[in-house]
Structures are given as C-alpha cells and as structure tokens.
Amino acid sequence: MIPTNRIATHPGVIPLKEFLEPLELTQKALADHVGVPVQRINEIVRGKRGITPETAWLFSEAFNTTPEFWLNLQGNFDLSSRRPAHHVDPLVA
C-alpha cells in the first residue's frame, strides 16, 4: 500500500536493517556474495540507487525472499516520491 501522508521507505533500508546488520555482514560481503560491485550495494543502501529487476532477483536468492518483494518496495517508493502536484478530473463519470 502506498502511504498518502509520507514518502515510502526507500528499499535500500531493508537489506541494511533487516539483513546486513542482524547478520553482522558488510556491504562488501553482500556485494561479493551476489557478484556485483560494492558501489552498487552502497548506493542502494544510501537511497541513491533503486532496485532493478536484476538486483531483485539477486537479493531474493541471497535473502530467501521473492523478487516481487523487492520490486514492490521499489514501486511503492517510486510512486509515493513522485506523486504529481496537480490532479486531473476523470474523463468519464
């Protein structure tokens, strides 16, 4: 569900707070494990980069989740952070 009163949490918070910190893993360890540059993981965790479908697949396998979980987090963030300032009336009643 997309929050109406705030911007949804960036999906990069989840790997950090729910997986890396509890498992005492570094961003470098995750990057090495999934086979991507550490800069990519760091940018996701810092909210500077989104979750791509490829990253969703890699995270789903590494964290035993689903790719849909990661893409839904990204979609909710994107929609809530880019809500238009103006609204339009429906074309049909």
Secondary structure as GFF3:
##gff-version 3
##sequence-region A 1 93
A	DSSP	alpha_helix	13	14	.	.	.	ID=ss1
A	DSSP	pi_helix	15	20	.	.	.	ID=ss2
A	DSSP	alpha_helix	21	23	.	.	.	ID=ss3
A	DSSP	alpha_helix	27	34	.	.	.	ID=ss4
A	DSSP	alpha_helix	38	45	.	.	.	ID=ss5
A	DSSP	alpha_helix	53	63	.	.	.	ID=ss6
A	DSSP	alpha_helix	67	81	.	.	.	ID=ss7
###
